[in-house]
C-alpha cells in the first residue's frame, strides 16, 4: 500500500471535505479534521494542513489537490513551466478535458473533451457553466442539454466490464484516464478540423511526464497542451467538459440502476456498501463486475455485510 502526504490551506481543506462527503468517516484520530474513503484510498486531513492518502491510488488521488509535500521545496521544473497554462488562457479558444466517476464504486468513468471558442465564452457564462462541483445534478442536466447544442465535444465511456478487465491486467487507473483523455482530444481535433484551437487544457490528475509516458506508442498532441488542477476554474472549456461528463455519468447510473433493480448510490461510502451487499444477496458477487470498479475496498465490505445478513 502506497502513501502520499500533501500540505493544503484551510479553504482547500473545506473543499476536500465537501468533495469526499459521501465517504466521510465517523471516528477521528487525534488532531484530525476529517477522515474519508474514496477511490480505494483512505484519507486523513489534519488541523496542521497536512493530508495523508493511503492506498494503491494514493499518489493519483493526492495529485488532484496538490503536489506531494516532499516535492514542495523543489524549484519548479522546466517541464512544469512548459505545461503550465499561460496567464491569458481564460480568454483563448481552448479544448478542455475532464473526467467523472473515478472515485465512484458504481458506474463507469466518463471523459469529455469540449471545444469553446473565445467568442462563445459570454454565451457559456449566460448558460450558467461553471465548476460542476458547485452545481447539483438537476442544474447539470439542464445546462448539459444546452451545451450539447452549442459546442463541439467528444465523449468516451469506460464501462465497468472493460475497466475491470484492464485493471486485472495491472493497468492503473491513471493510465486508463490518460488514454481516454487523449482519445477524446484526438477525436475532437478531427471533428473541428481544419479549425485549430489555441491550446488544450487538461484537468490534471498526473504529472505531465507521467501522462505522456502512459501514451507511449500512441498519437498525441504535445505542443500547446497545458495541465492544471482545478482547471474548471481556469477555462470554461474544462467546466463544460466536466458538466457533460457528469451528465453522461448520471445517465449511465440510471441505466445501471435499472439493470441492477435498485437505485445505485454515488460515491464510495457506507450507502454504497449496503447497496452492493443487496445486489450480492440477490444476484451474487459476479454481478458487481458489470456495475462497479470491482477492486475498490467496497467489494470486500459489501461481501462481509452480505455474509452477516445470510446468517440472520
TORNU-882565 format. One record per residue (C-alpha): chain; x, y, z; residue number from 1. Coordinates in nm, 2 decimals, decimal comma. Example, Ala and Ser with C-alpha at 12.3 -4.5 7.8 and 13.67 -1.06 7.14 Angstrom:
<pts>
<pt c="A" X="1,23" Y="-0,45" Z="0,78" k="1"/>
<pt c="A" X="1,37" Y="-0,11" Z="0,71" k="2"/>
</pts>
This chain:
<pts>
<pt c="A" X="0,00" Y="0,00" Z="0,00" k="1"/>
<pt c="A" X="0,15" Y="0,34" Z="-0,10" k="2"/>
<pt c="A" X="0,13" Y="0,67" Z="0,09" k="3"/>
<pt c="A" X="0,12" Y="1,03" Z="-0,01" k="4"/>
<pt c="A" X="0,13" Y="1,34" Z="0,20" k="5"/>
<pt c="A" X="0,03" Y="1,69" Z="0,09" k="6"/>
<pt c="A" X="0,01" Y="2,03" Z="0,26" k="7"/>
<pt c="A" X="-0,30" Y="2,25" Z="0,19" k="8"/>
<pt c="A" X="-0,47" Y="2,56" Z="0,31" k="9"/>
<pt c="A" X="-0,79" Y="2,58" Z="0,51" k="10"/>
<pt c="A" X="-1,00" Y="2,68" Z="0,21" k="11"/>
<pt c="A" X="-0,88" Y="2,37" Z="0,01" k="12"/>
<pt c="A" X="-0,95" Y="2,15" Z="0,32" k="13"/>
<pt c="A" X="-1,31" Y="2,27" Z="0,33" k="14"/>
<pt c="A" X="-1,34" Y="2,19" Z="-0,04" k="15"/>
<pt c="A" X="-1,19" Y="1,85" Z="0,01" k="16"/>
<pt c="A" X="-1,43" Y="1,77" Z="0,30" k="17"/>
<pt c="A" X="-1,72" Y="1,86" Z="0,08" k="18"/>
<pt c="A" X="-1,58" Y="1,66" Z="-0,22" k="19"/>
<pt c="A" X="-1,54" Y="1,35" Z="-0,01" k="20"/>
<pt c="A" X="-1,87" Y="1,40" Z="0,19" k="21"/>
<pt c="A" X="-2,01" Y="1,07" Z="0,06" k="22"/>
<pt c="A" X="-1,72" Y="0,87" Z="0,22" k="23"/>
<pt c="A" X="-1,66" Y="1,06" Z="0,54" k="24"/>
<pt c="A" X="-1,57" Y="0,85" Z="0,85" k="25"/>
<pt c="A" X="-1,72" Y="0,89" Z="1,19" k="26"/>
<pt c="A" X="-1,41" Y="0,83" Z="1,40" k="27"/>
<pt c="A" X="-1,13" Y="1,08" Z="1,41" k="28"/>
<pt c="A" X="-0,77" Y="1,03" Z="1,52" k="29"/>
<pt c="A" X="-0,61" Y="1,29" Z="1,74" k="30"/>
<pt c="A" X="-0,56" Y="1,62" Z="1,55" k="31"/>
<pt c="A" X="-0,77" Y="1,52" Z="1,25" k="32"/>
<pt c="A" X="-1,03" Y="1,74" Z="1,08" k="33"/>
<pt c="A" X="-1,19" Y="1,45" Z="0,89" k="34"/>
<pt c="A" X="-1,13" Y="1,11" Z="0,75" k="35"/>
<pt c="A" X="-1,27" Y="0,96" Z="0,43" k="36"/>
<pt c="A" X="-1,25" Y="0,68" Z="0,19" k="37"/>
<pt c="A" X="-1,26" Y="0,73" Z="-0,19" k="38"/>
<pt c="A" X="-1,12" Y="0,57" Z="-0,50" k="39"/>
<pt c="A" X="-0,98" Y="0,29" Z="-0,29" k="40"/>
<pt c="A" X="-0,79" Y="0,53" Z="-0,07" k="41"/>
<pt c="A" X="-0,81" Y="0,62" Z="0,30" k="42"/>
<pt c="A" X="-0,77" Y="0,99" Z="0,35" k="43"/>
<pt c="A" X="-0,69" Y="1,17" Z="0,68" k="44"/>
<pt c="A" X="-0,68" Y="1,55" Z="0,70" k="45"/>
<pt c="A" X="-0,52" Y="1,71" Z="1,00" k="46"/>
<pt c="A" X="-0,55" Y="2,06" Z="1,16" k="47"/>
<pt c="A" X="-0,19" Y="2,13" Z="1,06" k="48"/>
<pt c="A" X="-0,30" Y="2,13" Z="0,70" k="49"/>
<pt c="A" X="-0,14" Y="1,80" Z="0,62" k="50"/>
<pt c="A" X="-0,34" Y="1,54" Z="0,44" k="51"/>
<pt c="A" X="-0,24" Y="1,17" Z="0,44" k="52"/>
<pt c="A" X="-0,35" Y="0,94" Z="0,15" k="53"/>
<pt c="A" X="-0,31" Y="0,57" Z="0,19" k="54"/>
<pt c="A" X="-0,39" Y="0,31" Z="-0,08" k="55"/>
<pt c="A" X="-0,28" Y="0,18" Z="-0,42" k="56"/>
<pt c="A" X="-0,40" Y="0,50" Z="-0,59" k="57"/>
<pt c="A" X="-0,28" Y="0,73" Z="-0,31" k="58"/>
<pt c="A" X="-0,05" Y="0,94" Z="-0,53" k="59"/>
<pt c="A" X="-0,31" Y="0,98" Z="-0,80" k="60"/>
<pt c="A" X="-0,57" Y="1,09" Z="-0,55" k="61"/>
<pt c="A" X="-0,34" Y="1,33" Z="-0,38" k="62"/>
<pt c="A" X="-0,24" Y="1,49" Z="-0,71" k="63"/>
<pt c="A" X="-0,59" Y="1,61" Z="-0,76" k="64"/>
<pt c="A" X="-0,53" Y="1,86" Z="-0,48" k="65"/>
<pt c="A" X="-0,16" Y="1,94" Z="-0,46" k="66"/>
<pt c="A" X="0,19" Y="1,81" Z="-0,53" k="67"/>
<pt c="A" X="0,32" Y="1,57" Z="-0,26" k="68"/>
<pt c="A" X="0,48" Y="1,76" Z="0,02" k="69"/>
<pt c="A" X="0,83" Y="1,61" Z="-0,04" k="70"/>
<pt c="A" X="0,83" Y="1,79" Z="-0,38" k="71"/>
<pt c="A" X="0,71" Y="2,12" Z="-0,24" k="72"/>
<pt c="A" X="1,06" Y="2,25" Z="-0,16" k="73"/>
<pt c="A" X="1,19" Y="2,18" Z="-0,51" k="74"/>
<pt c="A" X="1,22" Y="2,46" Z="-0,77" k="75"/>
<pt c="A" X="0,96" Y="2,44" Z="-1,05" k="76"/>
<pt c="A" X="1,10" Y="2,22" Z="-1,32" k="77"/>
<pt c="A" X="1,13" Y="2,34" Z="-1,68" k="78"/>
<pt c="A" X="0,86" Y="2,08" Z="-1,77" k="79"/>
<pt c="A" X="0,61" Y="2,23" Z="-1,53" k="80"/>
<pt c="A" X="0,68" Y="2,57" Z="-1,67" k="81"/>
<pt c="A" X="0,62" Y="2,44" Z="-2,03" k="82"/>
<pt c="A" X="0,29" Y="2,28" Z="-1,94" k="83"/>
<pt c="A" X="0,15" Y="2,54" Z="-1,71" k="84"/>
<pt c="A" X="-0,14" Y="2,74" Z="-1,85" k="85"/>
<pt c="A" X="-0,04" Y="3,09" Z="-1,98" k="86"/>
<pt c="A" X="-0,19" Y="3,39" Z="-1,78" k="87"/>
<pt c="A" X="-0,44" Y="3,47" Z="-2,06" k="88"/>
<pt c="A" X="-0,57" Y="3,12" Z="-2,11" k="89"/>
<pt c="A" X="-0,92" Y="3,21" Z="-1,99" k="90"/>
<pt c="A" X="-0,97" Y="3,43" Z="-2,29" k="91"/>
<pt c="A" X="-0,84" Y="3,19" Z="-2,56" k="92"/>
<pt c="A" X="-1,01" Y="2,93" Z="-2,78" k="93"/>
<pt c="A" X="-0,94" Y="2,61" Z="-2,59" k="94"/>
<pt c="A" X="-1,01" Y="2,24" Z="-2,59" k="95"/>
<pt c="A" X="-1,07" Y="2,14" Z="-2,23" k="96"/>
<pt c="A" X="-1,10" Y="1,78" Z="-2,10" k="97"/>
<pt c="A" X="-1,22" Y="1,64" Z="-1,77" k="98"/>
<pt c="A" X="-1,34" Y="1,31" Z="-1,63" k="99"/>
<pt c="A" X="-1,61" Y="1,19" Z="-1,39" k="100"/>
<pt c="A" X="-1,66" Y="0,87" Z="-1,20" k="101"/>
<pt c="A" X="-1,31" Y="0,77" Z="-1,10" k="102"/>
<pt c="A" X="-1,39" Y="0,77" Z="-0,73" k="103"/>
<pt c="A" X="-1,73" Y="0,62" Z="-0,76" k="104"/>
<pt c="A" X="-1,77" Y="0,25" Z="-0,68" k="105"/>
<pt c="A" X="-2,08" Y="0,21" Z="-0,90" k="106"/>
<pt c="A" X="-2,08" Y="0,33" Z="-1,26" k="107"/>
<pt c="A" X="-1,82" Y="0,40" Z="-1,54" k="108"/>
<pt c="A" X="-1,56" Y="0,66" Z="-1,60" k="109"/>
<pt c="A" X="-1,68" Y="0,92" Z="-1,84" k="110"/>
<pt c="A" X="-1,44" Y="1,15" Z="-2,02" k="111"/>
<pt c="A" X="-1,53" Y="1,45" Z="-2,23" k="112"/>
<pt c="A" X="-1,32" Y="1,69" Z="-2,44" k="113"/>
<pt c="A" X="-1,50" Y="2,01" Z="-2,53" k="114"/>
<pt c="A" X="-1,40" Y="2,30" Z="-2,75" k="115"/>
<pt c="A" X="-1,50" Y="2,65" Z="-2,65" k="116"/>
<pt c="A" X="-1,41" Y="2,94" Z="-2,88" k="117"/>
<pt c="A" X="-1,33" Y="3,27" Z="-2,72" k="118"/>
<pt c="A" X="-1,64" Y="3,42" Z="-2,89" k="119"/>
<pt c="A" X="-1,86" Y="3,16" Z="-2,70" k="120"/>
<pt c="A" X="-1,73" Y="3,24" Z="-2,35" k="121"/>
<pt c="A" X="-2,01" Y="3,50" Z="-2,28" k="122"/>
<pt c="A" X="-2,27" Y="3,26" Z="-2,40" k="123"/>
<pt c="A" X="-2,15" Y="2,98" Z="-2,17" k="124"/>
<pt c="A" X="-2,14" Y="3,22" Z="-1,88" k="125"/>
<pt c="A" X="-2,50" Y="3,31" Z="-1,96" k="126"/>
<pt c="A" X="-2,59" Y="2,93" Z="-1,97" k="127"/>
<pt c="A" X="-2,45" Y="2,90" Z="-1,61" k="128"/>
<pt c="A" X="-2,14" Y="2,70" Z="-1,70" k="129"/>
<pt c="A" X="-1,90" Y="2,68" Z="-1,40" k="130"/>
<pt c="A" X="-1,72" Y="2,42" Z="-1,19" k="131"/>
<pt c="A" X="-1,96" Y="2,12" Z="-1,18" k="132"/>
<pt c="A" X="-1,87" Y="2,07" Z="-0,81" k="133"/>
<pt c="A" X="-2,08" Y="2,38" Z="-0,74" k="134"/>
<pt c="A" X="-2,38" Y="2,25" Z="-0,94" k="135"/>
<pt c="A" X="-2,64" Y="1,99" Z="-0,83" k="136"/>
<pt c="A" X="-2,75" Y="1,72" Z="-1,06" k="137"/>
<pt c="A" X="-3,06" Y="1,89" Z="-1,17" k="138"/>
<pt c="A" X="-2,86" Y="2,20" Z="-1,28" k="139"/>
<pt c="A" X="-2,60" Y="1,99" Z="-1,45" k="140"/>
<pt c="A" X="-2,87" Y="1,81" Z="-1,66" k="141"/>
<pt c="A" X="-3,03" Y="2,14" Z="-1,77" k="142"/>
<pt c="A" X="-2,70" Y="2,31" Z="-1,86" k="143"/>
<pt c="A" X="-2,57" Y="2,00" Z="-2,04" k="144"/>
<pt c="A" X="-2,87" Y="1,98" Z="-2,26" k="145"/>
<pt c="A" X="-2,80" Y="2,34" Z="-2,37" k="146"/>
<pt c="A" X="-2,43" Y="2,27" Z="-2,42" k="147"/>
<pt c="A" X="-2,49" Y="1,98" Z="-2,64" k="148"/>
<pt c="A" X="-2,65" Y="2,22" Z="-2,89" k="149"/>
<pt c="A" X="-2,38" Y="2,49" Z="-2,89" k="150"/>
<pt c="A" X="-2,03" Y="2,34" Z="-2,86" k="151"/>
<pt c="A" X="-1,84" Y="2,05" Z="-3,03" k="152"/>
<pt c="A" X="-1,74" Y="1,78" Z="-2,79" k="153"/>
<pt c="A" X="-1,62" Y="1,42" Z="-2,77" k="154"/>
<pt c="A" X="-1,75" Y="1,17" Z="-2,51" k="155"/>
<pt c="A" X="-1,59" Y="0,84" Z="-2,41" k="156"/>
<pt c="A" X="-1,73" Y="0,60" Z="-2,16" k="157"/>
<pt c="A" X="-1,52" Y="0,33" Z="-2,00" k="158"/>
<pt c="A" X="-1,78" Y="0,08" Z="-1,89" k="159"/>
<pt c="A" X="-1,73" Y="-0,13" Z="-1,58" k="160"/>
<pt c="A" X="-1,66" Y="-0,46" Z="-1,75" k="161"/>
<pt c="A" X="-1,38" Y="-0,31" Z="-1,96" k="162"/>
<pt c="A" X="-1,25" Y="-0,12" Z="-1,66" k="163"/>
<pt c="A" X="-1,22" Y="-0,43" Z="-1,45" k="164"/>
<pt c="A" X="-1,06" Y="-0,62" Z="-1,74" k="165"/>
<pt c="A" X="-0,79" Y="-0,36" Z="-1,78" k="166"/>
<pt c="A" X="-0,74" Y="-0,33" Z="-1,41" k="167"/>
<pt c="A" X="-0,70" Y="-0,70" Z="-1,37" k="168"/>
<pt c="A" X="-0,41" Y="-0,69" Z="-1,62" k="169"/>
<pt c="A" X="-0,22" Y="-0,44" Z="-1,40" k="170"/>
<pt c="A" X="-0,32" Y="-0,12" Z="-1,58" k="171"/>
<pt c="A" X="-0,35" Y="0,17" Z="-1,34" k="172"/>
<pt c="A" X="-0,65" Y="0,40" Z="-1,33" k="173"/>
<pt c="A" X="-0,41" Y="0,68" Z="-1,41" k="174"/>
<pt c="A" X="-0,31" Y="0,52" Z="-1,74" k="175"/>
<pt c="A" X="-0,67" Y="0,45" Z="-1,83" k="176"/>
<pt c="A" X="-0,76" Y="0,81" Z="-1,78" k="177"/>
<pt c="A" X="-0,46" Y="0,93" Z="-1,98" k="178"/>
<pt c="A" X="-0,56" Y="0,71" Z="-2,27" k="179"/>
<pt c="A" X="-0,92" Y="0,82" Z="-2,25" k="180"/>
<pt c="A" X="-0,84" Y="1,19" Z="-2,23" k="181"/>
<pt c="A" X="-0,60" Y="1,15" Z="-2,53" k="182"/>
<pt c="A" X="-0,86" Y="0,97" Z="-2,74" k="183"/>
<pt c="A" X="-1,13" Y="1,22" Z="-2,66" k="184"/>
<pt c="A" X="-0,90" Y="1,51" Z="-2,75" k="185"/>
<pt c="A" X="-0,79" Y="1,35" Z="-3,08" k="186"/>
<pt c="A" X="-1,15" Y="1,27" Z="-3,18" k="187"/>
<pt c="A" X="-1,25" Y="1,63" Z="-3,11" k="188"/>
<pt c="A" X="-0,95" Y="1,76" Z="-3,31" k="189"/>
<pt c="A" X="-1,08" Y="1,56" Z="-3,61" k="190"/>
<pt c="A" X="-1,43" Y="1,69" Z="-3,55" k="191"/>
<pt c="A" X="-1,33" Y="2,06" Z="-3,56" k="192"/>
<pt c="A" X="-1,07" Y="2,04" Z="-3,84" k="193"/>
<pt c="A" X="-0,94" Y="2,24" Z="-4,01" k="194"/>
<pt c="A" X="-1,00" Y="2,48" Z="-3,72" k="195"/>
<pt c="A" X="-0,71" Y="2,49" Z="-3,48" k="196"/>
<pt c="A" X="-0,76" Y="2,56" Z="-3,11" k="197"/>
<pt c="A" X="-0,52" Y="2,79" Z="-2,93" k="198"/>
<pt c="A" X="-0,44" Y="2,53" Z="-2,68" k="199"/>
<pt c="A" X="-0,55" Y="2,22" Z="-2,48" k="200"/>
<pt c="A" X="-0,62" Y="2,23" Z="-2,11" k="201"/>
<pt c="A" X="-0,64" Y="1,90" Z="-1,92" k="202"/>
<pt c="A" X="-0,77" Y="1,88" Z="-1,56" k="203"/>
<pt c="A" X="-0,45" Y="1,75" Z="-1,41" k="204"/>
<pt c="A" X="-0,45" Y="1,40" Z="-1,25" k="205"/>
<pt c="A" X="-0,09" Y="1,32" Z="-1,30" k="206"/>
<pt c="A" X="0,25" Y="1,49" Z="-1,37" k="207"/>
<pt c="A" X="0,28" Y="1,58" Z="-1,75" k="208"/>
<pt c="A" X="0,58" Y="1,34" Z="-1,78" k="209"/>
<pt c="A" X="0,37" Y="1,05" Z="-1,65" k="210"/>
<pt c="A" X="0,07" Y="1,14" Z="-1,86" k="211"/>
<pt c="A" X="0,28" Y="1,13" Z="-2,18" k="212"/>
<pt c="A" X="0,46" Y="0,81" Z="-2,06" k="213"/>
<pt c="A" X="0,12" Y="0,65" Z="-2,04" k="214"/>
<pt c="A" X="0,06" Y="0,74" Z="-2,40" k="215"/>
<pt c="A" X="0,38" Y="0,58" Z="-2,53" k="216"/>
<pt c="A" X="0,33" Y="0,44" Z="-2,88" k="217"/>
<pt c="A" X="0,01" Y="0,64" Z="-2,93" k="218"/>
<pt c="A" X="-0,06" Y="0,96" Z="-3,13" k="219"/>
<pt c="A" X="-0,10" Y="1,27" Z="-2,91" k="220"/>
<pt c="A" X="-0,08" Y="1,65" Z="-2,90" k="221"/>
<pt c="A" X="0,21" Y="1,78" Z="-2,70" k="222"/>
<pt c="A" X="0,25" Y="2,14" Z="-2,83" k="223"/>
<pt c="A" X="0,02" Y="2,39" Z="-2,66" k="224"/>
<pt c="A" X="-0,10" Y="2,12" Z="-2,41" k="225"/>
<pt c="A" X="-0,14" Y="2,26" Z="-2,06" k="226"/>
<pt c="A" X="-0,22" Y="2,09" Z="-1,73" k="227"/>
<pt c="A" X="-0,37" Y="2,23" Z="-1,41" k="228"/>
<pt c="A" X="-0,55" Y="2,11" Z="-1,11" k="229"/>
<pt c="A" X="-0,89" Y="2,27" Z="-1,06" k="230"/>
<pt c="A" X="-0,89" Y="2,35" Z="-1,43" k="231"/>
<pt c="A" X="-1,27" Y="2,40" Z="-1,43" k="232"/>
<pt c="A" X="-1,20" Y="2,74" Z="-1,27" k="233"/>
<pt c="A" X="-0,93" Y="2,84" Z="-1,52" k="234"/>
<pt c="A" X="-1,12" Y="2,79" Z="-1,85" k="235"/>
<pt c="A" X="-1,49" Y="2,73" Z="-1,93" k="236"/>
<pt c="A" X="-1,39" Y="2,46" Z="-2,18" k="237"/>
<pt c="A" X="-1,29" Y="2,24" Z="-1,89" k="238"/>
<pt c="A" X="-1,60" Y="2,34" Z="-1,69" k="239"/>
<pt c="A" X="-1,82" Y="2,25" Z="-1,99" k="240"/>
<pt c="A" X="-1,63" Y="1,92" Z="-2,03" k="241"/>
<pt c="A" X="-1,69" Y="1,84" Z="-1,66" k="242"/>
<pt c="A" X="-2,06" Y="1,91" Z="-1,69" k="243"/>
<pt c="A" X="-2,10" Y="1,70" Z="-2,00" k="244"/>
<pt c="A" X="-1,90" Y="1,41" Z="-1,84" k="245"/>
<pt c="A" X="-2,12" Y="1,43" Z="-1,53" k="246"/>
<pt c="A" X="-2,44" Y="1,43" Z="-1,74" k="247"/>
<pt c="A" X="-2,32" Y="1,12" Z="-1,92" k="248"/>
<pt c="A" X="-2,23" Y="0,96" Z="-1,59" k="249"/>
<pt c="A" X="-2,57" Y="1,03" Z="-1,45" k="250"/>
<pt c="A" X="-2,74" Y="0,87" Z="-1,75" k="251"/>
<pt c="A" X="-2,52" Y="0,57" Z="-1,71" k="252"/>
<pt c="A" X="-2,61" Y="0,54" Z="-1,34" k="253"/>
<pt c="A" X="-2,98" Y="0,55" Z="-1,43" k="254"/>
<pt c="A" X="-2,92" Y="0,27" Z="-1,68" k="255"/>
<pt c="A" X="-2,72" Y="0,06" Z="-1,44" k="256"/>
<pt c="A" X="-2,97" Y="0,11" Z="-1,16" k="257"/>
<pt c="A" X="-3,25" Y="-0,02" Z="-1,39" k="258"/>
<pt c="A" X="-3,02" Y="-0,32" Z="-1,47" k="259"/>
<pt c="A" X="-2,95" Y="-0,39" Z="-1,10" k="260"/>
<pt c="A" X="-3,30" Y="-0,34" Z="-0,99" k="261"/>
<pt c="A" X="-3,21" Y="-0,09" Z="-0,72" k="262"/>
<pt c="A" X="-3,11" Y="0,27" Z="-0,72" k="263"/>
<pt c="A" X="-2,73" Y="0,28" Z="-0,72" k="264"/>
<pt c="A" X="-2,58" Y="0,54" Z="-0,49" k="265"/>
<pt c="A" X="-2,29" Y="0,76" Z="-0,60" k="266"/>
<pt c="A" X="-1,95" Y="0,78" Z="-0,42" k="267"/>
<pt c="A" X="-1,79" Y="0,51" Z="-0,22" k="268"/>
<pt c="A" X="-1,94" Y="0,54" Z="0,13" k="269"/>
<pt c="A" X="-2,15" Y="0,33" Z="0,36" k="270"/>
<pt c="A" X="-2,46" Y="0,36" Z="0,15" k="271"/>
<pt c="A" X="-2,27" Y="0,21" Z="-0,14" k="272"/>
<pt c="A" X="-2,16" Y="-0,09" Z="0,07" k="273"/>
<pt c="A" X="-2,52" Y="-0,16" Z="0,16" k="274"/>
<pt c="A" X="-2,64" Y="-0,14" Z="-0,20" k="275"/>
<pt c="A" X="-2,37" Y="-0,36" Z="-0,32" k="276"/>
<pt c="A" X="-2,45" Y="-0,62" Z="-0,04" k="277"/>
<pt c="A" X="-2,81" Y="-0,62" Z="-0,15" k="278"/>
<pt c="A" X="-2,70" Y="-0,69" Z="-0,51" k="279"/>
<pt c="A" X="-2,47" Y="-0,98" Z="-0,39" k="280"/>
<pt c="A" X="-2,76" Y="-1,13" Z="-0,20" k="281"/>
<pt c="A" X="-2,99" Y="-1,10" Z="-0,50" k="282"/>
<pt c="A" X="-2,76" Y="-1,19" Z="-0,79" k="283"/>
<pt c="A" X="-2,42" Y="-1,30" Z="-0,64" k="284"/>
<pt c="A" X="-2,08" Y="-1,13" Z="-0,63" k="285"/>
<pt c="A" X="-2,00" Y="-1,17" Z="-1,00" k="286"/>
<pt c="A" X="-2,29" Y="-0,93" Z="-1,08" k="287"/>
<pt c="A" X="-2,08" Y="-0,65" Z="-0,93" k="288"/>
<pt c="A" X="-1,83" Y="-0,67" Z="-1,21" k="289"/>
<pt c="A" X="-2,08" Y="-0,53" Z="-1,45" k="290"/>
<pt c="A" X="-2,18" Y="-0,25" Z="-1,22" k="291"/>
<pt c="A" X="-1,87" Y="-0,15" Z="-1,02" k="292"/>
<pt c="A" X="-1,50" Y="-0,09" Z="-1,00" k="293"/>
<pt c="A" X="-1,45" Y="-0,43" Z="-0,85" k="294"/>
<pt c="A" X="-1,11" Y="-0,37" Z="-0,70" k="295"/>
<pt c="A" X="-1,23" Y="-0,10" Z="-0,47" k="296"/>
<pt c="A" X="-1,24" Y="-0,18" Z="-0,10" k="297"/>
<pt c="A" X="-1,62" Y="-0,15" Z="-0,11" k="298"/>
<pt c="A" X="-1,64" Y="-0,50" Z="-0,27" k="299"/>
<pt c="A" X="-1,49" Y="-0,67" Z="0,04" k="300"/>
<pt c="A" X="-1,71" Y="-0,46" Z="0,28" k="301"/>
<pt c="A" X="-2,02" Y="-0,55" Z="0,08" k="302"/>
<pt c="A" X="-1,94" Y="-0,92" Z="0,09" k="303"/>
<pt c="A" X="-1,89" Y="-0,90" Z="0,47" k="304"/>
<pt c="A" X="-2,23" Y="-0,73" Z="0,51" k="305"/>
<pt c="A" X="-2,40" Y="-0,99" Z="0,28" k="306"/>
<pt c="A" X="-2,24" Y="-1,27" Z="0,48" k="307"/>
<pt c="A" X="-2,38" Y="-1,13" Z="0,81" k="308"/>
<pt c="A" X="-2,72" Y="-1,10" Z="0,66" k="309"/>
<pt c="A" X="-2,72" Y="-1,46" Z="0,53" k="310"/>
<pt c="A" X="-2,66" Y="-1,58" Z="0,89" k="311"/>
<pt c="A" X="-2,96" Y="-1,40" Z="1,03" k="312"/>
</pts>
